[in-house]
């Protein structure tokens, strides 16, 4: 059986006032990372760091080649 590749993660801290604002910041961060690094970020974990702060751990997924 082939080995599964090791899970690569990326951590990022967000400061927010509302859940809607946090959702927007996460979506923006994911879009910027995808455009800059050609990788997809999938949320793996979310930890509270206190009021209005959260650390999100993303799994890094390499984009597959485009079909022609």
ChimeraX commands (.cxc) that place a marker at each C-alpha (Angstrom):
marker #1 position 0.00,0.00,0.00 radius 0.5
marker #1 position 1.32,3.45,-0.82 radius 0.5
marker #1 position 2.07,5.73,2.10 radius 0.5
marker #1 position -0.11,8.74,2.70 radius 0.5
marker #1 position 1.76,12.02,2.39 radius 0.5
marker #1 position 2.49,13.80,5.65 radius 0.5
marker #1 position -0.09,16.37,6.68 radius 0.5
marker #1 position 1.29,19.87,6.14 radius 0.5
marker #1 position -0.34,22.55,8.29 radius 0.5
marker #1 position -0.35,26.32,8.49 radius 0.5
marker #1 position -1.44,28.33,11.55 radius 0.5
marker #1 position -2.85,31.85,11.43 radius 0.5
marker #1 position -4.25,34.09,14.18 radius 0.5
marker #1 position -7.29,36.27,13.49 radius 0.5
marker #1 position -8.74,39.17,15.49 radius 0.5
marker #1 position -12.45,39.83,14.94 radius 0.5
marker #1 position -15.52,41.54,16.40 radius 0.5
marker #1 position -18.27,39.32,14.96 radius 0.5
marker #1 position -18.52,35.80,13.55 radius 0.5
marker #1 position -19.42,37.26,10.15 radius 0.5
marker #1 position -16.23,39.34,10.17 radius 0.5
marker #1 position -14.18,36.24,11.10 radius 0.5
marker #1 position -15.74,34.27,8.23 radius 0.5
marker #1 position -14.81,37.07,5.81 radius 0.5
marker #1 position -11.23,37.24,7.11 radius 0.5
marker #1 position -10.78,33.46,6.82 radius 0.5
marker #1 position -12.19,33.43,3.28 radius 0.5
marker #1 position -9.93,36.32,2.29 radius 0.5
marker #1 position -6.85,34.66,3.79 radius 0.5
marker #1 position -7.61,31.39,1.99 radius 0.5
marker #1 position -8.10,33.19,-1.34 radius 0.5
marker #1 position -4.86,35.20,-0.98 radius 0.5
marker #1 position -2.87,32.09,-0.08 radius 0.5
marker #1 position -4.31,30.12,-2.99 radius 0.5
marker #1 position -3.46,32.89,-5.45 radius 0.5
marker #1 position 0.08,33.39,-4.13 radius 0.5
marker #1 position 1.12,29.77,-3.51 radius 0.5
marker #1 position -1.11,27.68,-5.81 radius 0.5
marker #1 position -2.23,25.63,-2.78 radius 0.5
marker #1 position -5.67,25.09,-1.26 radius 0.5
marker #1 position -6.21,25.62,2.48 radius 0.5
marker #1 position -8.72,23.41,4.30 radius 0.5
marker #1 position -9.64,24.27,7.88 radius 0.5
marker #1 position -8.28,21.62,10.24 radius 0.5
marker #1 position -8.76,23.17,13.71 radius 0.5
marker #1 position -9.93,26.34,15.40 radius 0.5
marker #1 position -8.77,27.40,18.88 radius 0.5
marker #1 position -9.98,30.35,20.89 radius 0.5
marker #1 position -7.26,32.69,22.14 radius 0.5
marker #1 position -9.64,34.83,24.21 radius 0.5
marker #1 position -12.33,37.34,23.40 radius 0.5
marker #1 position -12.26,38.26,19.71 radius 0.5
marker #1 position -9.17,36.18,18.92 radius 0.5
marker #1 position -8.82,32.76,17.34 radius 0.5
marker #1 position -6.01,30.57,15.94 radius 0.5
marker #1 position -7.01,28.61,12.88 radius 0.5
marker #1 position -4.98,25.65,11.64 radius 0.5
marker #1 position -5.28,24.88,7.95 radius 0.5
marker #1 position -4.23,21.74,6.07 radius 0.5
marker #1 position -2.23,22.65,2.97 radius 0.5
marker #1 position -3.39,20.79,-0.13 radius 0.5
marker #1 position -1.45,20.99,-3.38 radius 0.5
marker #1 position -3.59,21.87,-6.38 radius 0.5
marker #1 position -3.80,19.13,-8.97 radius 0.5
marker #1 position -2.82,19.82,-12.56 radius 0.5
marker #1 position -5.48,21.25,-14.83 radius 0.5
marker #1 position -7.08,18.94,-17.38 radius 0.5
marker #1 position -6.89,20.02,-20.97 radius 0.5
marker link #1:1,2 radius 0.2
marker link #1:2,3 radius 0.2
marker link #1:3,4 radius 0.2
marker link #1:4,5 radius 0.2
marker link #1:5,6 radius 0.2
marker link #1:6,7 radius 0.2
marker link #1:7,8 radius 0.2
marker link #1:8,9 radius 0.2
marker link #1:9,10 radius 0.2
marker link #1:10,11 radius 0.2
marker link #1:11,12 radius 0.2
marker link #1:12,13 radius 0.2
marker link #1:13,14 radius 0.2
marker link #1:14,15 radius 0.2
marker link #1:15,16 radius 0.2
marker link #1:16,17 radius 0.2
marker link #1:17,18 radius 0.2
marker link #1:18,19 radius 0.2
marker link #1:19,20 radius 0.2
marker link #1:20,21 radius 0.2
marker link #1:21,22 radius 0.2
marker link #1:22,23 radius 0.2
marker link #1:23,24 radius 0.2
marker link #1:24,25 radius 0.2
marker link #1:25,26 radius 0.2
marker link #1:26,27 radius 0.2
marker link #1:27,28 radius 0.2
marker link #1:28,29 radius 0.2
marker link #1:29,30 radius 0.2
marker link #1:30,31 radius 0.2
marker link #1:31,32 radius 0.2
marker link #1:32,33 radius 0.2
marker link #1:33,34 radius 0.2
marker link #1:34,35 radius 0.2
marker link #1:35,36 radius 0.2
marker link #1:36,37 radius 0.2
marker link #1:37,38 radius 0.2
marker link #1:38,39 radius 0.2
marker link #1:39,40 radius 0.2
marker link #1:40,41 radius 0.2
marker link #1:41,42 radius 0.2
marker link #1:42,43 radius 0.2
marker link #1:43,44 radius 0.2
marker link #1:44,45 radius 0.2
marker link #1:45,46 radius 0.2
marker link #1:46,47 radius 0.2
marker link #1:47,48 radius 0.2
marker link #1:48,49 radius 0.2
marker link #1:49,50 radius 0.2
marker link #1:50,51 radius 0.2
marker link #1:51,52 radius 0.2
marker link #1:52,53 radius 0.2
marker link #1:53,54 radius 0.2
marker link #1:54,55 radius 0.2
marker link #1:55,56 radius 0.2
marker link #1:56,57 radius 0.2
marker link #1:57,58 radius 0.2
marker link #1:58,59 radius 0.2
marker link #1:59,60 radius 0.2
marker link #1:60,61 radius 0.2
marker link #1:61,62 radius 0.2
marker link #1:62,63 radius 0.2
marker link #1:63,64 radius 0.2
marker link #1:64,65 radius 0.2
marker link #1:65,66 radius 0.2
marker link #1:66,67 radius 0.2
marker link #1:67,68 radius 0.2
view
